[in-house]
Amino acid sequence: MSKFFINRPIVAIVISIVMVLIGSLTILALPVAQFPNIAPPEIQILATYVGADAQTLEQAVATPLEQQMSGVDNMNYMYSLNTTGNSSTTLIVDFDAKTDPNNDFILAQSRETQAASQLPVDVNNYGITVTQIPHCTLDIVRPLLSPRNL
């Protein structure tokens, strides 16, 4: 059998291209809703302090938010990013994969409300955004489907 494909490489190439095309079409038909959640739910908290540098953001915004979030139920870890360019602090809180993402969102939002009293007035006036970060179940396929790898 291998001698047949060695002597006729065009047949082998056509069969491999057909297999790749069939595989590409079937991956889109997978029942993604039935897959288990393997990525932990993430909540993003975005706070903007106009005119502040990164150190001020860390001391006045990130530290109070982190202190309040440190006691949230089912939290695995968190990290924050302070950017001077747009004067914003982004706090990402990761929860256990077995928990309900909506419940995690409510818990994080209530902790953010508690931290609001410790934040500068400009931050509260500009607004603090709490959002869930959506995850693609097939993270391997995301770069293929997204035009800008988002």
N, C-alpha and C positions, 0 to 999 in steps of 0.2 A: 504494500500500500504506500509506503513512504517513497518508493522508487517512482510511482506514478506522479507524485507531487514534485519530486526533484526534477523529473524530466519535463513537467508542465508547470512552471512557476506562475504563469498567469492564472491558472485555475486556483492555485493556493492563495494568490492575492485577492481574487474575486471573492472566494469563500470567506477570507478574513475580513474584508470590507463589509460584506453582507452581515457577518456576525457582529461587527461593531455597530452597524446601523440598527440592527434588531435590538441590541443591548441598550443603545441610546434611546430608542423609542419606548422600551419597556421600563426604563428607570423613571420615566415621566408618569407611567401608569401605576406606580407602586402605591399602595394604600397608606400614605404617610400619616393619616389620622390615627391609624392603629398602632403605630410605632410608640414605644415607651419614651418618656421624656428623659433624656440622658444629660442634657445641659441644665445646670441649675438656674432657677429663676433669678433674674437680676433686676434691681430697681436703681434708677438713676435719679439723683437729686442735683439739680442745676441751680446755682445761686450766683447772681451777678452783683458785684460791688464796683460801680463805675468809678474809674480813676484810681483804683487801688493797685499796688504792685503785688507780686507773688507772696512776699513775706507777710504783708498786711492781710491778704486773703487767707493765708494759713492761720494766722493768729486770731483774726476777728470772725472768720466764716467757717473754715474747715474744722478747726478744733472744737467749737461748740457743737457742730453737726455730728462729728465723729463721736464725741462724748455721749450724745443722746442716742446715737444708733448702736453703740456698743452693747446695749442690753436687749436688743430686739430678739424675739424668740426665733429659733431655727436658723440663725444667721451663721454662715460658714466663715466669711471674711469680708472685708471692705477695703477699698483704696480710694484715694482722692487725687485729683489733678488740679493744680492751680495754674491758670494761664494769665499772663500779664497782658497779652495782646487784646483780649476782649474782656479783661477783668472779671473772669468767672472761675468758680470752683465747681468741679464736677465730682460728686461722690457716688461711687458704684458699690452697691451692697449686694452680695451674693448669698442666696439662701439654699437650704437643703433641697435636693431635687425631688424629694418625696412630698414636699409641702405644696399647698395650693398657692399659685402665683397671685391670685386676687387677694387672699388673706395676707400674704406677705406685703403686697402693695398698701393695704389698709394699715398694717402695723408700721410700715416705714413712714407713711403719711402722718400718722398720729405722732410719731417721734419727731418728725420735722416740725410739726405744729408746736410741740413742746420746746424745741430749740429756737423757734422764731423769736421768743422773748429775749434771748441772749445775743441775738445778732444785731448789727448796726441798723439804724432806721432806714438808711438808703437801700440796704439789701431787701428789707421787708417791703419798702415802697416799690422797688423795681419788680419784685416778685420772685418766688422760689418755685421751681417746677419739679414735680415728682412724677416720673413716668416709668412704665415697665419697658424693659428692653426686650423686643421680640427676638426669638431664636429660630433659626431655620433648622428643622429636624435633620435635613441632609446637608450638613455644613460642607461636605465635599462638593456638592453640586452648586452651591451658592456662587462661586466665582464664574461658573459657566453660564448661569442664568442672569446674573446682574451685569449691567453695562459698565458700571464703574467699580465693581467688586465691593459693593456696599453690603 
